[in-house]
Amino acid sequence: MKNEEPAASVGVASVLKMSDQAAATQLLKGFHALEGGAWRWTAGTFQVLLQPPAGSAQKGATLTFAFSIPDVVIQKVSAMALTASIGGTKLKTESYSKAGPYTFSADVPAAALAGDAVTIDFAFDKSLPAGSVDQRELAVVATSVGLESK
């Protein structure tokens, strides 16, 4: 992803709301189209490009991901675990076994935040395969993702 960073870093935000059309350029993979003007389904794995907030290269930051798990997903998979990583460095894994809204939060070490933009990878261990409920692979309904200063 190094070749994308110089061009992408112009106007790269630290926090993305799925309702913001401009955010789409930072949703690198695994996000479906905007729905209801406010949210997007994710696939089982997805990736975002975020600008590290001021001072985070020295102090670190907090990664937050706001999402909901619909009943239909939990009924099919019973439980699922989300892992976030930057550059192959695992930040945190958290498990979910009930439908509802959640905010995943993970500490990001300062060393992972060098540069103008960072690519963050998310992966659920389970998702609904394409064709089971929808023509798309579905995991959760995303509303926002971001890096915040510590």
FENPE-V596801 format. One record per residue. N is the residue number from 1. PHI is phi in radians with two decimals (NA if undefined). OMEGA is omega as a letter, one per 30 degrees, with the letter a starting at -180 (999 if undefined). Layout:
n=N phi=PHI omega=OMEGA
n=N phi=PHI omega=OMEGA
This chain:
n=1 phi=NA omega=a
n=2 phi=-0.96 omega=a
n=3 phi=-1.16 omega=l
n=4 phi=-1.50 omega=a
n=5 phi=-1.07 omega=a
n=6 phi=-1.05 omega=a
n=7 phi=-1.22 omega=a
n=8 phi=-1.26 omega=a
n=9 phi=-1.23 omega=l
n=10 phi=-1.26 omega=l
n=11 phi=1.35 omega=l
n=12 phi=-1.34 omega=a
n=13 phi=-1.60 omega=l
n=14 phi=-1.51 omega=a
n=15 phi=-2.24 omega=a
n=16 phi=-2.06 omega=l
n=17 phi=-1.76 omega=a
n=18 phi=-1.06 omega=a
n=19 phi=-1.26 omega=a
n=20 phi=-1.45 omega=a
n=21 phi=-1.01 omega=a
n=22 phi=-1.15 omega=a
n=23 phi=-1.18 omega=a
n=24 phi=-0.96 omega=a
n=25 phi=-1.20 omega=l
n=26 phi=-1.66 omega=l
n=27 phi=-1.57 omega=a
n=28 phi=-1.27 omega=l
n=29 phi=-2.83 omega=l
n=30 phi=1.46 omega=l
n=31 phi=-1.93 omega=l
n=32 phi=-1.58 omega=a
n=33 phi=-1.06 omega=l
n=34 phi=-1.04 omega=l
n=35 phi=-2.22 omega=l
n=36 phi=1.04 omega=a
n=37 phi=1.16 omega=a
n=38 phi=-2.46 omega=a
n=39 phi=-2.56 omega=l
n=40 phi=-2.43 omega=l
n=41 phi=-1.24 omega=l
n=42 phi=-1.90 omega=l
n=43 phi=-1.45 omega=l
n=44 phi=-1.17 omega=l
n=45 phi=-2.16 omega=a
n=46 phi=-2.65 omega=a
n=47 phi=-2.51 omega=l
n=48 phi=-2.25 omega=l
n=49 phi=-1.93 omega=a
n=50 phi=-2.28 omega=l
n=51 phi=-1.51 omega=l
n=52 phi=-1.11 omega=l
n=53 phi=-1.19 omega=a
n=54 phi=-0.94 omega=l
n=55 phi=1.42 omega=a
n=56 phi=-1.26 omega=l
n=57 phi=-1.19 omega=l
n=58 phi=-1.78 omega=a
n=59 phi=-1.83 omega=a
n=60 phi=1.52 omega=a
n=61 phi=-2.63 omega=l
n=62 phi=-2.05 omega=l
n=63 phi=-1.58 omega=l
n=64 phi=-2.22 omega=l
n=65 phi=-2.40 omega=l
n=66 phi=-1.68 omega=a
n=67 phi=-2.74 omega=l
n=68 phi=-2.25 omega=l
n=69 phi=-1.82 omega=l
n=70 phi=-1.21 omega=l
n=71 phi=-0.91 omega=a
n=72 phi=-1.04 omega=l
n=73 phi=-1.26 omega=a
n=74 phi=-1.08 omega=l
n=75 phi=-1.05 omega=a
n=76 phi=-1.52 omega=a
n=77 phi=-1.88 omega=a
n=78 phi=1.13 omega=l
n=79 phi=-2.71 omega=l
n=80 phi=-2.59 omega=l
n=81 phi=-2.11 omega=l
n=82 phi=-1.92 omega=l
n=83 phi=-2.08 omega=l
n=84 phi=-2.00 omega=l
n=85 phi=-2.58 omega=l
n=86 phi=-2.23 omega=l
n=87 phi=0.95 omega=l
n=88 phi=1.46 omega=l
n=89 phi=-1.60 omega=a
n=90 phi=-1.21 omega=l
n=91 phi=-1.62 omega=a
n=92 phi=-3.02 omega=l
n=93 phi=-2.21 omega=l
n=94 phi=-2.36 omega=a
n=95 phi=-1.81 omega=a
n=96 phi=-2.37 omega=a
n=97 phi=-2.28 omega=l
n=98 phi=-2.30 omega=l
n=99 phi=-1.22 omega=l
n=100 phi=2.43 omega=l
n=101 phi=-1.44 omega=l
n=102 phi=-2.49 omega=l
n=103 phi=-2.23 omega=l
n=104 phi=-1.40 omega=a
n=105 phi=-2.38 omega=a
n=106 phi=-2.51 omega=l
n=107 phi=-1.28 omega=l
n=108 phi=-2.04 omega=a
n=109 phi=-1.16 omega=a
n=110 phi=-0.95 omega=a
n=111 phi=-1.06 omega=a
n=112 phi=-1.45 omega=a
n=113 phi=-1.98 omega=l
n=114 phi=-1.27 omega=l
n=115 phi=1.74 omega=a
n=116 phi=-1.42 omega=a
n=117 phi=-2.67 omega=l
n=118 phi=-2.21 omega=l
n=119 phi=-1.73 omega=a
n=120 phi=-1.96 omega=l
n=121 phi=-1.81 omega=l
n=122 phi=-2.10 omega=l
n=123 phi=-2.55 omega=l
n=124 phi=-1.61 omega=l
n=125 phi=-1.29 omega=l
n=126 phi=-2.42 omega=l
n=127 phi=-2.70 omega=l
n=128 phi=-1.51 omega=l
n=129 phi=-1.18 omega=l
n=130 phi=-0.97 omega=l
n=131 phi=1.67 omega=a
n=132 phi=-1.36 omega=l
n=133 phi=-2.23 omega=a
n=134 phi=-2.56 omega=l
n=135 phi=-1.36 omega=l
n=136 phi=-1.85 omega=l
n=137 phi=-1.26 omega=a
n=138 phi=-2.21 omega=l
n=139 phi=-2.12 omega=a
n=140 phi=-2.41 omega=l
n=141 phi=-1.75 omega=a
n=142 phi=-1.58 omega=l
n=143 phi=-2.06 omega=l
n=144 phi=-2.82 omega=l
n=145 phi=-2.61 omega=a
n=146 phi=-3.01 omega=l
n=147 phi=-1.99 omega=a
n=148 phi=-2.17 omega=l
n=149 phi=-1.10 omega=l
n=150 phi=-1.46 omega=999
